[in-house]
């Protein structure tokens, strides 16, 4: 598994901002754009670059905490 796979990433529409928001709250606050498919690709690239930066600096990555659907009750 790649390090980027451990972190939950998603794109959602923001009515308030009028753009799509790409989120990965365990690593970055987010990015935005007009095309959701392109934005997801950019989000994945940004997350990979953040992980590479941590590696170059010799820093530990924060643990992945965001887990959608983890606490859904039956």
PQR file with spaces between the fields and no chain letter, atoms N, CA, C, O and H, PARSE charges and radii, in Angstrom:
ATOM       1  N    UNK     1       0.847   -1.177    0.000 -0.4000 1.5000
ATOM       2  CA   UNK     1       0.000    0.000    0.000 -0.0000 2.0000
ATOM       3  C    UNK     1       0.893    1.241    0.000  0.5500 1.7000
ATOM       4  O    UNK     1       1.883    1.311    0.729 -0.5500 1.4000
ATOM       5  N    UNK     2       0.530    2.199   -0.818 -0.4000 1.5000
ATOM       6  CA   UNK     2       1.255    3.473   -0.841 -0.0000 2.0000
ATOM       7  C    UNK     2       0.870    4.303    0.375  0.5500 1.7000
ATOM       8  O    UNK     2      -0.237    4.177    0.899 -0.5500 1.4000
ATOM       9  H    UNK     2      -0.274    2.142   -1.410  0.4000 1.0000
ATOM      10  N    UNK     3       1.778    5.140    0.813 -0.4000 1.5000
ATOM      11  CA   UNK     3       1.503    5.992    1.983 -0.0000 2.0000
ATOM      12  C    UNK     3       0.285    6.875    1.749  0.5500 1.7000
ATOM      13  O    UNK     3      -0.469    7.147    2.683 -0.5500 1.4000
ATOM      14  H    UNK     3       2.677    5.242    0.388  0.4000 1.0000
ATOM      15  N    UNK     4       0.084    7.324    0.518 -0.4000 1.5000
ATOM      16  CA   UNK     4      -1.065    8.195    0.227 -0.0000 2.0000
ATOM      17  C    UNK     4      -2.397    7.475    0.409  0.5500 1.7000
ATOM      18  O    UNK     4      -3.418    8.112    0.671 -0.5500 1.4000
ATOM      19  H    UNK     4       0.696    7.103   -0.241  0.4000 1.0000
ATOM      20  N    UNK     5      -2.389    6.154    0.272 -0.4000 1.5000
ATOM      21  CA   UNK     5      -3.634    5.387    0.390 -0.0000 2.0000
ATOM      22  C    UNK     5      -4.178    5.351    1.818  0.5500 1.7000
ATOM      23  O    UNK     5      -5.359    5.073    2.026 -0.5500 1.4000
ATOM      24  H    UNK     5      -1.560    5.636    0.060  0.4000 1.0000
ATOM      25  N    UNK     6      -3.331    5.627    2.790 -0.4000 1.5000
ATOM      26  CA   UNK     6      -3.758    5.582    4.183 -0.0000 2.0000
ATOM      27  C    UNK     6      -4.626    6.785    4.564  0.5500 1.7000
ATOM      28  O    UNK     6      -5.321    6.761    5.580 -0.5500 1.4000
ATOM      29  H    UNK     6      -2.371    5.852    2.621  0.4000 1.0000
ATOM      30  N    UNK     7      -4.578    7.828    3.744 -0.4000 1.5000
ATOM      31  CA   UNK     7      -5.283    9.076    4.069 -0.0000 2.0000
ATOM      32  C    UNK     7      -6.526    9.234    3.199  0.5500 1.7000
ATOM      33  O    UNK     7      -6.466    9.131    1.974 -0.5500 1.4000
ATOM      34  H    UNK     7      -4.013    7.847    2.919  0.4000 1.0000
ATOM      35  N    UNK     8      -7.649    9.486    3.860 -0.4000 1.5000
ATOM      36  CA   UNK     8      -8.914    9.649    3.164 -0.0000 2.0000
ATOM      37  C    UNK     8      -8.935   10.990    2.433  0.5500 1.7000
ATOM      38  O    UNK     8      -8.635   12.035    3.011 -0.5500 1.4000
ATOM      39  H    UNK     8      -7.698    9.570    4.856  0.4000 1.0000
ATOM      40  N    UNK     9      -9.296   10.938    1.153 -0.4000 1.5000
ATOM      41  CA   UNK     9      -9.365   12.129    0.307 -0.0000 2.0000
ATOM      42  C    UNK     9     -10.730   12.150   -0.371  0.5500 1.7000
ATOM      43  O    UNK     9     -11.253   11.105   -0.758 -0.5500 1.4000
ATOM      44  H    UNK     9      -9.540   10.089    0.684  0.4000 1.0000
ATOM      45  N    UNK    10     -11.305   13.340   -0.512 -0.4000 1.5000
ATOM      46  CA   UNK    10     -12.573   13.440   -1.225 -0.0000 2.0000
ATOM      47  C    UNK    10     -12.757   14.829   -1.806  0.5500 1.7000
ATOM      48  O    UNK    10     -12.094   15.787   -1.409 -0.5500 1.4000
ATOM      49  H    UNK    10     -10.881   14.189   -0.197  0.4000 1.0000
ATOM      50  N    UNK    11     -13.679   14.910   -2.758 -0.4000 1.5000
ATOM      51  CA   UNK    11     -14.057   16.168   -3.397 -0.0000 2.0000
ATOM      52  C    UNK    11     -15.540   16.360   -3.179  0.5500 1.7000
ATOM      53  O    UNK    11     -16.330   15.433   -3.350 -0.5500 1.4000
ATOM      54  H    UNK    11     -14.218   14.132   -3.080  0.4000 1.0000
ATOM      55  N    UNK    12     -15.915   17.573   -2.798 -0.4000 1.5000
ATOM      56  CA   UNK    12     -17.336   17.886   -2.606 -0.0000 2.0000
ATOM      57  C    UNK    12     -17.619   19.292   -3.125  0.5500 1.7000
ATOM      58  O    UNK    12     -16.733   20.145   -3.180 -0.5500 1.4000
ATOM      59  H    UNK    12     -15.273   18.327   -2.659  0.4000 1.0000
ATOM      60  N    UNK    13     -18.858   19.507   -3.498 -0.4000 1.5000
ATOM      61  CA   UNK    13     -19.293   20.813   -3.976 -0.0000 2.0000
ATOM      62  C    UNK    13     -19.558   21.732   -2.786  0.5500 1.7000
ATOM      63  O    UNK    13     -20.176   21.323   -1.803 -0.5500 1.4000
ATOM      64  H    UNK    13     -19.578   18.814   -3.453  0.4000 1.0000
ATOM      65  N    UNK    14     -19.090   22.969   -2.879 -0.4000 1.5000
ATOM      66  CA   UNK    14     -19.367   23.966   -1.853 -0.0000 2.0000
ATOM      67  C    UNK    14     -20.309   25.005   -2.438  0.5500 1.7000
ATOM      68  O    UNK    14     -19.910   25.837   -3.253 -0.5500 1.4000
ATOM      69  H    UNK    14     -18.588   23.301   -3.678  0.4000 1.0000
ATOM      70  N    UNK    15     -21.558   24.948   -2.015 -0.4000 1.5000
ATOM      71  CA   UNK    15     -22.541   25.937   -2.477 -0.0000 2.0000
ATOM      72  C    UNK    15     -22.111   27.340   -2.070  0.5500 1.7000
ATOM      73  O    UNK    15     -22.256   28.293   -2.835 -0.5500 1.4000
ATOM      74  H    UNK    15     -21.883   24.272   -1.353  0.4000 1.0000
ATOM      75  N    UNK    16     -21.583   27.452   -0.865 -0.4000 1.5000
ATOM      76  CA   UNK    16     -21.157   28.749   -0.330 -0.0000 2.0000
ATOM      77  C    UNK    16     -20.045   29.384   -1.171  0.5500 1.7000
ATOM      78  O    UNK    16     -20.072   30.584   -1.442 -0.5500 1.4000
ATOM      79  H    UNK    16     -21.465   26.678   -0.244  0.4000 1.0000
ATOM      80  N    UNK    17     -19.071   28.567   -1.579 -0.4000 1.5000
ATOM      81  CA   UNK    17     -17.927   29.078   -2.331 -0.0000 2.0000
ATOM      82  C    UNK    17     -18.121   29.014   -3.844  0.5500 1.7000
ATOM      83  O    UNK    17     -17.423   29.700   -4.589 -0.5500 1.4000
ATOM      84  H    UNK    17     -19.049   27.592   -1.359  0.4000 1.0000
ATOM      85  N    UNK    18     -19.063   28.197   -4.296 -0.4000 1.5000
ATOM      86  CA   UNK    18     -19.313   28.056   -5.723 -0.0000 2.0000
ATOM      87  C    UNK    18     -18.219   27.308   -6.463  0.5500 1.7000
ATOM      88  O    UNK    18     -18.029   27.509   -7.663 -0.5500 1.4000
ATOM      89  H    UNK    18     -19.630   27.640   -3.690  0.4000 1.0000
ATOM      90  N    UNK    19     -17.491   26.439   -5.750 -0.4000 1.5000
ATOM      91  CA   UNK    19     -16.428   25.626   -6.345 -0.0000 2.0000
ATOM      92  C    UNK    19     -16.421   24.252   -5.676  0.5500 1.7000
ATOM      93  O    UNK    19     -17.068   24.036   -4.651 -0.5500 1.4000
ATOM      94  H    UNK    19     -17.645   26.276   -4.775  0.4000 1.0000
ATOM      95  N    UNK    20     -15.675   23.335   -6.280 -0.4000 1.5000
ATOM      96  CA   UNK    20     -15.450   22.043   -5.647 -0.0000 2.0000
ATOM      97  C    UNK    20     -14.289   22.183   -4.674  0.5500 1.7000
ATOM      98  O    UNK    20     -13.325   22.901   -4.942 -0.5500 1.4000
ATOM      99  H    UNK    20     -15.150   23.511   -7.113  0.4000 1.0000
ATOM     100  N    UNK    21     -14.387   21.495   -3.546 -0.4000 1.5000
ATOM     101  CA   UNK    21     -13.333   21.488   -2.542 -0.0000 2.0000
ATOM     102  C    UNK    21     -12.743   20.089   -2.451  0.5500 1.7000
ATOM     103  O    UNK    21     -13.474   19.106   -2.325 -0.5500 1.4000
ATOM     104  H    UNK    21     -15.169   20.913   -3.328  0.4000 1.0000
ATOM     105  N    UNK    22     -11.429   20.002   -2.513 -0.4000 1.5000
ATOM     106  CA   UNK    22     -10.723   18.743   -2.322 -0.0000 2.0000
ATOM     107  C    UNK    22     -10.177   18.720   -0.914  0.5500 1.7000
ATOM     108  O    UNK    22      -9.495   19.655   -0.496 -0.5500 1.4000
ATOM     109  H    UNK    22     -10.835   20.801   -2.615  0.4000 1.0000
ATOM     110  N    UNK    23     -10.470   17.659   -0.174 -0.4000 1.5000
ATOM     111  CA   UNK    23     -10.105   17.613    1.239 -0.0000 2.0000
ATOM     112  C    UNK    23      -9.305   16.358    1.591  0.5500 1.7000
ATOM     113  O    UNK    23      -9.544   15.268    1.072 -0.5500 1.4000
ATOM     114  H    UNK    23     -11.024   16.899   -0.514  0.4000 1.0000
ATOM     115  N    UNK    24      -8.364   16.560    2.479 -0.4000 1.5000
ATOM     116  CA   UNK    24      -7.606   15.487    3.121 -0.0000 2.0000
ATOM     117  C    UNK    24      -7.194   16.050    4.476  0.5500 1.7000
ATOM     118  O    UNK    24      -6.036   16.421    4.671 -0.5500 1.4000
ATOM     119  H    UNK    24      -8.170   17.445    2.900  0.4000 1.0000
ATOM     120  N    UNK    25      -8.139   16.113    5.411 -0.4000 1.5000
ATOM     121  CA   UNK    25      -7.908   16.847    6.651 -0.0000 2.0000
ATOM     122  C    UNK    25      -6.791   16.320    7.539  0.5500 1.7000
ATOM     123  O    UNK    25      -6.314   17.044    8.413 -0.5500 1.4000
ATOM     124  H    UNK    25      -9.080   15.812    5.252  0.4000 1.0000
ATOM     125  N    UNK    26      -6.368   15.100    7.342 -0.4000 1.5000
ATOM     126  CA   UNK    26      -5.261   14.587    8.143 -0.0000 2.0000
ATOM     127  C    UNK    26      -3.925   15.223    7.742  0.5500 1.7000
ATOM     128  O    UNK    26      -2.981   15.237    8.532 -0.5500 1.4000
ATOM     129  H    UNK    26      -6.755   14.512    6.632  0.4000 1.0000
ATOM     130  N    UNK    27      -3.847   15.757    6.495 -0.4000 1.5000
ATOM     131  CA   UNK    27      -2.579   16.302    6.006 -0.0000 2.0000
ATOM     132  C    UNK    27      -2.645   17.755    5.542  0.5500 1.7000
ATOM     133  O    UNK    27      -1.690   18.505    5.742 -0.5500 1.4000
ATOM     134  H    UNK    27      -4.614   15.745    5.854  0.4000 1.0000
ATOM     135  N    UNK    28      -3.757   18.168    4.924 -0.4000 1.5000
ATOM     136  CA   UNK    28      -3.849   19.532    4.397 -0.0000 2.0000
ATOM     137  C    UNK    28      -5.237   20.093    4.668  0.5500 1.7000
ATOM     138  O    UNK    28      -6.182   19.345    4.917 -0.5500 1.4000
ATOM     139  H    UNK    28      -4.533   17.559    4.761  0.4000 1.0000
ATOM     140  N    UNK    29      -5.352   21.413    4.618 -0.4000 1.5000
ATOM     141  CA   UNK    29      -6.661   22.026    4.840 -0.0000 2.0000
ATOM     142  C    UNK    29      -7.551   21.868    3.621  0.5500 1.7000
ATOM     143  O    UNK    29      -8.771   21.791    3.767 -0.5500 1.4000
ATOM     144  H    UNK    29      -4.584   22.021    4.416  0.4000 1.0000
ATOM     145  N    UNK    30      -6.985   21.817    2.427 -0.4000 1.5000
ATOM     146  CA   UNK    30      -7.787   21.583    1.233 -0.0000 2.0000
ATOM     147  C    UNK    30      -7.356   22.441    0.067  0.5500 1.7000
ATOM     148  O    UNK    30      -6.570   23.379    0.205 -0.5500 1.4000
ATOM     149  H    UNK    30      -5.995   21.880    2.308  0.4000 1.0000
ATOM     150  N    UNK    31      -7.901   22.084   -1.096 -0.4000 1.5000
ATOM     151  CA   UNK    31      -7.673   22.844   -2.322 -0.0000 2.0000
ATOM     152  C    UNK    31      -9.027   23.004   -2.998  0.5500 1.7000
ATOM     153  O    UNK    31     -10.000   22.364   -2.598 -0.5500 1.4000
ATOM     154  H    UNK    31      -8.539   21.322   -1.208  0.4000 1.0000
ATOM     155  N    UNK    32      -9.098   23.852   -4.019 -0.4000 1.5000
ATOM     156  CA   UNK    32     -10.379   24.067   -4.688 -0.0000 2.0000
ATOM     157  C    UNK    32     -10.190   24.178   -6.199  0.5500 1.7000
ATOM     158  O    UNK    32      -9.093   24.447   -6.689 -0.5500 1.4000
ATOM     159  H    UNK    32      -8.307   24.371   -4.344  0.4000 1.0000
ATOM     160  N    UNK    33     -11.298   23.963   -6.929 -0.4000 1.5000
ATOM     161  CA   UNK    33     -11.259   24.055   -8.377 -0.0000 2.0000
ATOM     162  C    UNK    33     -12.641   23.874   -8.980  0.5500 1.7000
ATOM     163  O    UNK    33     -13.612   23.598   -8.275 -0.5500 1.4000
ATOM     164  H    UNK    33     -12.189   23.745   -6.531  0.4000 1.0000
ATOM     165  N    UNK    34     -12.714   24.034  -10.299 -0.4000 1.5000
ATOM     166  CA   UNK    34     -13.992   23.982  -11.005 -0.0000 2.0000
ATOM     167  C    UNK    34     -14.334   22.595  -11.543  0.5500 1.7000
ATOM     168  O    UNK    34     -15.509   22.291  -11.749 -0.5500 1.4000
ATOM     169  H    UNK    34     -11.925   24.259  -10.871  0.4000 1.0000
ATOM     170  N    UNK    35     -13.338   21.755  -11.773 -0.4000 1.5000
ATOM     171  CA   UNK    35     -13.548   20.426  -12.370 -0.0000 2.0000
ATOM     172  C    UNK    35     -13.259   19.365  -11.303  0.5500 1.7000
ATOM     173  O    UNK    35     -12.114   19.228  -10.872 -0.5500 1.4000
ATOM     174  H    UNK    35     -12.383   22.002  -11.606  0.4000 1.0000
ATOM     175  N    UNK    36     -14.281   18.612  -10.869 -0.4000 1.5000
ATOM     176  CA   UNK    36     -14.067   17.664   -9.769 -0.0000 2.0000
ATOM     177  C    UNK    36     -13.076   16.543  -10.096  0.5500 1.7000
ATOM     178  O    UNK    36     -12.349   16.089   -9.212 -0.5500 1.4000
ATOM     179  H    UNK    36     -15.211   18.724  -11.219  0.4000 1.0000
ATOM     180  N    UNK    37     -13.040   16.099  -11.338 -0.4000 1.5000
ATOM     181  CA   UNK    37     -12.116   15.016  -11.703 -0.0000 2.0000
ATOM     182  C    UNK    37     -10.683   15.528  -11.676  0.5500 1.7000
ATOM     183  O    UNK    37      -9.799   14.885  -11.109 -0.5500 1.4000
ATOM     184  H    UNK    37     -13.630   16.468  -12.056  0.4000 1.0000
ATOM     185  N    UNK    38     -10.457   16.671  -12.282 -0.4000 1.5000
ATOM     186  CA   UNK    38      -9.119   17.271  -12.262 -0.0000 2.0000
ATOM     187  C    UNK    38      -8.703   17.610  -10.827  0.5500 1.7000
ATOM     188  O    UNK    38      -7.550   17.415  -10.443 -0.5500 1.4000
ATOM     189  H    UNK    38     -11.175   17.193  -12.743  0.4000 1.0000
ATOM     190  N    UNK    39      -9.650   18.115  -10.049 -0.4000 1.5000
ATOM     191  CA   UNK    39      -9.355   18.489   -8.668 -0.0000 2.0000
ATOM     192  C    UNK    39      -8.928   17.272   -7.846  0.5500 1.7000
ATOM     193  O    UNK    39      -8.005   17.366   -7.036 -0.5500 1.4000
ATOM     194  H    UNK    39     -10.587   18.273  -10.361  0.4000 1.0000
ATOM     195  N    UNK    40      -9.590   16.133   -8.049 -0.4000 1.5000
ATOM     196  CA   UNK    40      -9.200   14.932   -7.303 -0.0000 2.0000
ATOM     197  C    UNK    40      -7.775   14.521   -7.668  0.5500 1.7000
ATOM     198  O    UNK    40      -6.997   14.137   -6.795 -0.5500 1.4000
ATOM     199  H    UNK    40     -10.339   16.057   -8.707  0.4000 1.0000
ATOM     200  N    UNK    41      -7.433   14.599   -8.942 -0.4000 1.5000
ATOM     201  CA   UNK    41      -6.065   14.267   -9.364 -0.0000 2.0000
ATOM     202  C    UNK    41      -5.066   15.223   -8.714  0.5500 1.7000
ATOM     203  O    UNK    41      -4.009   14.799   -8.247 -0.5500 1.4000
ATOM     204  H    UNK    41      -8.065   14.911   -9.652  0.4000 1.0000
ATOM     205  N    UNK    42      -5.402   16.510   -8.685 -0.4000 1.5000
ATOM     206  CA   UNK    42      -4.532   17.497   -8.052 -0.0000 2.0000
ATOM     207  C    UNK    42      -4.423   17.250   -6.545  0.5500 1.7000
ATOM     208  O    UNK    42      -3.354   17.414   -5.956 -0.5500 1.4000
ATOM     209  H    UNK    42      -6.261   16.855   -9.064  0.4000 1.0000
ATOM     210  N    UNK    43      -5.529   16.859   -5.937 -0.4000 1.5000
ATOM     211  CA   UNK    43      -5.521   16.548   -4.505 -0.0000 2.0000
ATOM     212  C    UNK    43      -4.583   15.378   -4.215  0.5500 1.7000
ATOM     213  O    UNK    43      -3.782   15.434   -3.282 -0.5500 1.4000
ATOM     214  H    UNK    43      -6.397   16.726   -6.416  0.4000 1.0000
ATOM     215  N    UNK    44      -4.685   14.332   -5.008 -0.4000 1.5000
ATOM     216  CA   UNK    44      -3.809   13.168   -4.824 -0.0000 2.0000
ATOM     217  C    UNK    44      -2.345   13.562   -4.996  0.5500 1.7000
ATOM     218  O    UNK    44      -1.489   13.111   -4.235 -0.5500 1.4000
ATOM     219  H    UNK    44      -5.335   14.286   -5.766  0.4000 1.0000
ATOM     220  N    UNK    45      -2.055   14.396   -5.984 -0.4000 1.5000
ATOM     221  CA   UNK    45      -0.686   14.856   -6.209 -0.0000 2.0000
ATOM     222  C    UNK    45      -0.199   15.705   -5.038  0.5500 1.7000
ATOM     223  O    UNK    45       0.943   15.564   -4.601 -0.5500 1.4000
ATOM     224  H    UNK    45      -2.751   14.763   -6.602  0.4000 1.0000
ATOM     225  N    UNK    46      -1.055   16.580   -4.531 -0.4000 1.5000
ATOM     226  CA   UNK    46      -0.690   17.434   -3.402 -0.0000 2.0000
ATOM     227  C    UNK    46      -0.398   16.600   -2.167  0.5500 1.7000
ATOM     228  O    UNK    46       0.579   16.850   -1.460 -0.5500 1.4000
ATOM     229  H    UNK    46      -1.983   16.694   -4.886  0.4000 1.0000
ATOM     230  N    UNK    47      -1.240   15.614   -1.906 -0.4000 1.5000
ATOM     231  CA   UNK    47      -1.021   14.737   -0.752 -0.0000 2.0000
ATOM     232  C    UNK    47       0.305   13.992   -0.905  0.5500 1.7000
ATOM     233  O    UNK    47       1.054   13.860    0.063 -0.5500 1.4000
ATOM     234  H    UNK    47      -2.033   15.411   -2.480  0.4000 1.0000
ATOM     235  N    UNK    48       0.596   13.509   -2.096 -0.4000 1.5000
ATOM     236  CA   UNK    48       1.874   12.822   -2.337 -0.0000 2.0000
ATOM     237  C    UNK    48       3.050   13.757   -2.084  0.5500 1.7000
ATOM     238  O    UNK    48       4.060   13.349   -1.510 -0.5500 1.4000
ATOM     239  H    UNK    48      -0.012   13.616   -2.882  0.4000 1.0000
ATOM     240  N    UNK    49       2.920   15.009   -2.513 -0.4000 1.5000
ATOM     241  CA   UNK    49       3.994   15.982   -2.298 -0.0000 2.0000
ATOM     242  C    UNK    49       4.178   16.301   -0.814  0.5500 1.7000
ATOM     243  O    UNK    49       5.306   16.479   -0.356 -0.5500 1.4000
ATOM     244  H    UNK    49       2.100   15.340   -2.979  0.4000 1.0000
ATOM     245  N    UNK    50       3.091   16.373   -0.071 -0.4000 1.5000
ATOM     246  CA   UNK    50       3.189   16.606    1.377 -0.0000 2.0000
ATOM     247  C    UNK    50       3.921   15.445    2.043  0.5500 1.7000
ATOM     248  O    UNK    50       4.790   15.655    2.889 -0.5500 1.4000
ATOM     249  H    UNK    50       2.175   16.228   -0.444  0.4000 1.0000
ATOM     250  N    UNK    51       3.570   14.228    1.661 -0.4000 1.5000
ATOM     251  CA   UNK    51       4.227   13.045    2.222 -0.0000 2.0000
ATOM     252  C    UNK    51       5.715   13.037    1.866  0.5500 1.7000
ATOM     253  O    UNK    51       6.554   12.723    2.710 -0.5500 1.4000
ATOM     254  H    UNK    51       2.864   14.057    0.973  0.4000 1.0000
ATOM     255  N    UNK    52       6.041   13.382    0.617 -0.4000 1.5000
ATOM     256  CA   UNK    52       7.444   13.454    0.209 -0.0000 2.0000
ATOM     257  C    UNK    52       8.197   14.505    1.032  0.5500 1.7000
ATOM     258  O    UNK    52       9.346   14.290    1.419 -0.5500 1.4000
ATOM     259  H    UNK    52       5.360   13.637   -0.069  0.4000 1.0000
ATOM     260  N    UNK    53       7.551   15.629    1.291 -0.4000 1.5000
ATOM     261  CA   UNK    53       8.169   16.682    2.097 -0.0000 2.0000
ATOM     262  C    UNK    53       8.470   16.177    3.511  0.5500 1.7000
ATOM     263  O    UNK    53       9.557   16.412    4.039 -0.5500 1.4000
ATOM     264  H    UNK    53       6.618   15.804    0.976  0.4000 1.0000
ATOM     265  N    UNK    54       7.515   15.492    4.112 -0.4000 1.5000
ATOM     266  CA   UNK    54       7.737   14.921    5.444 -0.0000 2.0000
ATOM     267  C    UNK    54       8.930   13.967    5.410  0.5500 1.7000
ATOM     268  O    UNK    54       9.781   13.998    6.299 -0.5500 1.4000
ATOM     269  H    UNK    54       6.632   15.302    3.683  0.4000 1.0000
ATOM     270  N    UNK    55       8.988   13.117    4.377 -0.4000 1.5000
ATOM     271  CA   UNK    55      10.085   12.159    4.249 -0.0000 2.0000
ATOM     272  C    UNK    55      11.429   12.874    4.125  0.5500 1.7000
ATOM     273  O    UNK    55      12.393   12.503    4.796 -0.5500 1.4000
ATOM     274  H    UNK    55       8.296   13.092    3.656  0.4000 1.0000
ATOM     275  N    UNK    56      11.499   13.899    3.267 -0.4000 1.5000
ATOM     276  CA   UNK    56      12.755   14.642    3.084 -0.0000 2.0000
ATOM     277  C    UNK    56      13.219   15.304    4.375  0.5500 1.7000
ATOM     278  O    UNK    56      14.416   15.380    4.652 -0.5500 1.4000
ATOM     279  H    UNK    56      10.717   14.199    2.722  0.4000 1.0000
ATOM     280  N    UNK    57      12.262   15.779    5.155 -0.4000 1.5000
ATOM     281  CA   UNK    57      12.580   16.456    6.416 -0.0000 2.0000
ATOM     282  C    UNK    57      12.848   15.469    7.558  0.5500 1.7000
ATOM     283  O    UNK    57      13.244   15.877    8.650 -0.5500 1.4000
ATOM     284  H    UNK    57      11.290   15.718    4.930  0.4000 1.0000
ATOM     285  N    UNK    58      12.635   14.183    7.309 -0.4000 1.5000
ATOM     286  CA   UNK    58      12.838   13.183    8.348 -0.0000 2.0000
ATOM     287  C    UNK    58      11.777   13.234    9.439  0.5500 1.7000
ATOM     288  O    UNK    58      12.009   12.804   10.568 -0.5500 1.4000
ATOM     289  H    UNK    58      12.314   13.852    6.422  0.4000 1.0000
ATOM     290  N    UNK    59      10.618   13.763    9.089 -0.4000 1.5000
ATOM     291  CA   UNK    59       9.524   13.898   10.061 -0.0000 2.0000
ATOM     292  C    UNK    59       8.542   12.742    9.918  0.5500 1.7000
ATOM     293  O    UNK    59       8.354   12.208    8.826 -0.5500 1.4000
ATOM     294  H    UNK    59      10.429   14.113    8.171  0.4000 1.0000
ATOM     295  N    UNK    60       7.926   12.366   11.014 -0.4000 1.5000
ATOM     296  CA   UNK    60       6.896   11.324   10.996 -0.0000 2.0000
ATOM     297  C    UNK    60       5.587   11.919   10.484  0.5500 1.7000
ATOM     298  O    UNK    60       5.251   13.069   10.768 -0.5500 1.4000
ATOM     299  H    UNK    60       8.079   12.801   11.902  0.4000 1.0000
ATOM     300  N    UNK    61       4.872   11.120    9.735 -0.4000 1.5000
ATOM     301  CA   UNK    61       3.557   11.541    9.260 -0.0000 2.0000
ATOM     302  C    UNK    61       2.544   11.471   10.397  0.5500 1.7000
ATOM     303  O    UNK    61       2.653   10.613   11.273 -0.5500 1.4000
ATOM     304  H    UNK    61       5.145   10.186    9.505  0.4000 1.0000
ATOM     305  N    UNK    62       1.565   12.362   10.389 -0.4000 1.5000
ATOM     306  CA   UNK    62       0.508   12.239   11.397 -0.0000 2.0000
ATOM     307  C    UNK    62      -0.302   10.971   11.118  0.5500 1.7000
ATOM     308  O    UNK    62      -0.434   10.568    9.962 -0.5500 1.4000
ATOM     309  H    UNK    62       1.476   13.059    9.678  0.4000 1.0000
ATOM     310  N    UNK    63      -0.834   10.350   12.142 -0.4000 1.5000
ATOM     311  CA   UNK    63      -1.620    9.139   11.905 -0.0000 2.0000
ATOM     312  C    UNK    63      -2.921    9.480   11.181  0.5500 1.7000
ATOM     313  O    UNK    63      -3.527   10.517   11.451 -0.5500 1.4000
ATOM     314  H    UNK    63      -0.726   10.678   13.080  0.4000 1.0000
ATOM     315  N    UNK    64      -3.353    8.614   10.262 -0.4000 1.5000
ATOM     316  CA   UNK    64      -4.642    8.828    9.610 -0.0000 2.0000
ATOM     317  C    UNK    64      -5.757    8.689   10.641  0.5500 1.7000
ATOM     318  O    UNK    64      -5.818    7.695   11.365 -0.5500 1.4000
ATOM     319  H    UNK    64      -2.860    7.772   10.042  0.4000 1.0000
ATOM     320  N    UNK    65      -6.627    9.674   10.707 -0.4000 1.5000
ATOM     321  CA   UNK    65      -7.710    9.638   11.694 -0.0000 2.0000
ATOM     322  C    UNK    65      -9.088    9.662   11.069  0.5500 1.7000
ATOM     323  O    UNK    65     -10.034    9.092   11.611 -0.5500 1.4000
ATOM     324  H    UNK    65      -6.578   10.482   10.120  0.4000 1.0000
ATOM     325  N    UNK    66      -9.202   10.329    9.918 -0.4000 1.5000
ATOM     326  CA   UNK    66     -10.513   10.446    9.277 -0.0000 2.0000
ATOM     327  C    UNK    66     -10.851    9.109    8.625  0.5500 1.7000
ATOM     328  O    UNK    66     -10.144    8.645    7.730 -0.5500 1.4000
ATOM     329  H    UNK    66      -8.434   10.793    9.477  0.4000 1.0000
ATOM     330  N    UNK    67     -11.920    8.509    9.078 -0.4000 1.5000
ATOM     331  CA   UNK    67     -12.377    7.227    8.559 -0.0000 2.0000
ATOM     332  C    UNK    67     -13.881    7.308    8.356  0.5500 1.7000
ATOM     333  O    UNK    67     -14.647    7.131    9.303 -0.5500 1.4000
ATOM     334  H    UNK    67     -12.494    8.886    9.805  0.4000 1.0000
ATOM     335  N    UNK    68     -14.310    7.575    7.124 -0.4000 1.5000
ATOM     336  CA   UNK    68     -15.747    7.681    6.872 -0.0000 2.0000
ATOM     337  C    UNK    68     -16.457    6.360    7.131  0.5500 1.7000
ATOM     338  O    UNK    68     -15.907    5.282    6.903 -0.5500 1.4000
ATOM     339  H    UNK    68     -13.688    7.718    6.354  0.4000 1.0000
ATOM     340  N    UNK    69     -17.645    6.465    7.594 -0.4000 1.5000
ATOM     341  CA   UNK    69     -18.519    5.310    7.816 -0.0000 2.0000
ATOM     342  C    UNK    69     -18.037    4.398    8.930  0.5500 1.7000
ATOM     343  O    UNK    69     -18.594    3.315    9.109 -0.5500 1.4000
ATOM     344  H    UNK    69     -18.091    7.340    7.780  0.4000 1.0000
ATOM     345  N    UNK    70     -17.032    4.793    9.676 -0.4000 1.5000
ATOM     346  CA   UNK    70     -16.479    3.916   10.694 -0.0000 2.0000
ATOM     347  C    UNK    70     -17.442    3.721   11.861  0.5500 1.7000
ATOM     348  O    UNK    70     -17.478    2.645   12.458 -0.5500 1.4000
ATOM     349  H    UNK    70     -16.580    5.673    9.531  0.4000 1.0000
ATOM     350  N    UNK    71     -18.214    4.739   12.187 -0.4000 1.5000
ATOM     351  CA   UNK    71     -19.075    4.660   13.360 -0.0000 2.0000
ATOM     352  C    UNK    71     -20.554    4.642   12.987  0.5500 1.7000
ATOM     353  O    UNK    71     -21.387    5.157   13.733 -0.5500 1.4000
ATOM     354  H    UNK    71     -18.185    5.613   11.702  0.4000 1.0000
ATOM     355  N    UNK    72     -20.880    4.067   11.862 -0.4000 1.5000
ATOM     356  CA   UNK    72     -22.280    4.001   11.450 -0.0000 2.0000
ATOM     357  C    UNK    72     -22.978    2.906   12.241  0.5500 1.7000
ATOM     358  O    UNK    72     -22.549    1.752   12.249 -0.5500 1.4000
ATOM     359  H    UNK    72     -20.204    3.650   11.255  0.4000 1.0000
ATOM     360  N    UNK    73     -24.044    3.285   12.893 -0.4000 1.5000
ATOM     361  CA   UNK    73     -24.814    2.308   13.690 -0.0000 2.0000
ATOM     362  C    UNK    73     -25.776    1.568   12.789  0.5500 1.7000
ATOM     363  O    UNK    73     -26.281    2.145   11.826 -0.5500 1.4000
ATOM     364  H    UNK    73     -24.392    4.223   12.886  0.4000 1.0000
ATOM     365  N    UNK    74     -26.047    0.287   13.078 -0.4000 1.5000
ATOM     366  CA   UNK    74     -26.987   -0.488   12.255 -0.0000 2.0000
ATOM     367  C    UNK    74     -28.417   -0.009   12.432  0.5500 1.7000
ATOM     368  O    UNK    74     -29.331   -0.552   11.812 -0.5500 1.4000
ATOM     369  H    UNK    74     -25.637   -0.182   13.861  0.4000 1.0000
